Amino acid sequence: MTDTPSLPDDPGLHAPVRMLQELLRSHERREGPHAARRIVVGLAGLPGSGKSTLAARLVAALDRREGPGTAVALGMDGFHLSRAQLARFPDPARALARRGAPWTFDARALAERLRRLRAEPASTDAADGAVVRWPSFAHGVGDPVPDAVAVPPATRLVVIEGLYLLHRHDGWDLDGLLDACWYLDVDADAALERLTRRHMASWGLDRAAATARVQANDRLNAQIVAASRHRADVLLPARCAGL
């Protein structure tokens, strides 16, 4: 996709929330007022770009307009390979050091769970649909937690945030599993500085150690993510995430 439209540099959420509402309306026009299949929207972007914060804000704003429980925000961090799995790699030290690279995720499991999200009907009647479980990531432990999040039947729209939703190598291919995929278009240096501060706060690192960690791993991952930017349906300006 070469002509990805950019939204105006709007500090609020009005434009992206309106686009989510239009996705719901378009789906209802195609499938009827009681359309069963959920809408699944991807939100990709660099590490430290504010994807998870923006996804949560979009869902909260959409729920205010469409009603509580309309949407839910999910992340792809729960599809990290566990530390035990990485330890079985041919070079376990490298696998652990590069954790967060595309090949350190279970992309096949993510695709399978996305298919389930789309296949299970969205219904306000709990008897008409099943709860879909989704993994999370326990940062204190450093490993995924299977089936930690419940997506109830009434959920009509899901926002999935993650680094590699637009990536098409290393076993990643989510074509046909997302109704749209947006890209949070944040300056790389700003995103990585934010990530450096996060490492300092989360891990008790000094600036030198946090910077070294970002340069050795996160910057490499950011370059991989940036290479997929052109596939996005829409580029969201940084101010949507408050940056």
C-alpha positions, 0 to 999 in steps of 0.5 A, a space after each residue: 500500500 503506497 498511498 496510506 492516508 494520514 489523519 490531520 494532526 488532531 490532539 483528540 480522539 474524535 477522528 479515529 473514534 469516528 472511523 471505528 464507528 463507521 466500521 461498525 455502521 458499514 459492517 451493519 449495512 453489509 451484514 444486517 442490523 444483527 451482524 454476528 461477526 466482530 470487527 477486529 482493528 489492528 493498531 501497530 507501531 514502534 515500541 514505546 509509541 503509546 499503542 496500548 494507551 491509545 487502544 485503551 483510550 479508543 475503546 473507552 471513547 467508543 464505549 461512551 458513544 456506542 454503549 458500555 461493553 461495545 469494544 475491548 482492547 487487547 495486546 499481542 504481548 501474551 503471545 511472547 514465547 515463554 522464557 522456558 521456550 526461548 531457553 530451548 533455542 539453539 542459541 538461548 542467550 541470543 533468544 533471551 537477549 532479543 526477546 521482543 523480536 518477531 521470531 520470539 512470538 508465537 505468530 501462529 497462535 495469535 493468528 488462530 486466536 484472531 480467527 476465533 475472535 472473528 468466528 464467535 458471534 457477537 451477541 447481547 444474548 450470552 446464550 448466542 455466543 461464547 466467551 473468547 479467552 485471550 492471553 496476557 503478559 505478567 511483566 513481574 514474572 516475565 512470561 505470558 499468562 494463558 487465557 487471562 482475558 475474557 472477551 464476552 459475547 456482547 463485544 462488537 469491536 476489538 482493538 488489537 495493539 502490537 508491534 508486528 501486526 503488519 509484519 510479513 516475515 518470520 511466520 507473521 501473516 495476518 492478512 484477512 484476519 483484521 478488518 483494518 490495521 492502523 499505524 501510530 506514526 510516532 518519531 522513532 527517537 521520541 518513542 525510544 526515549 520514552 522506552 528508555 525511561 520506562 526501562 529505568 522505572 520498571 527495572 531500576 536501571 540507570 540511564 546508561 544501562 537502559 539506553 544500552 538495552 534499547 540500542 541492543 534490542 528495542 531499536 532493532 525491533 523498531 526498525 523492523 516495525 517501521 519497515 511495515 508502516 507502508 502496509 497500514 490502512 491509516 497513519 495516526 498522528 503521534 498526538 492521538 497518543 498524547 505525544 
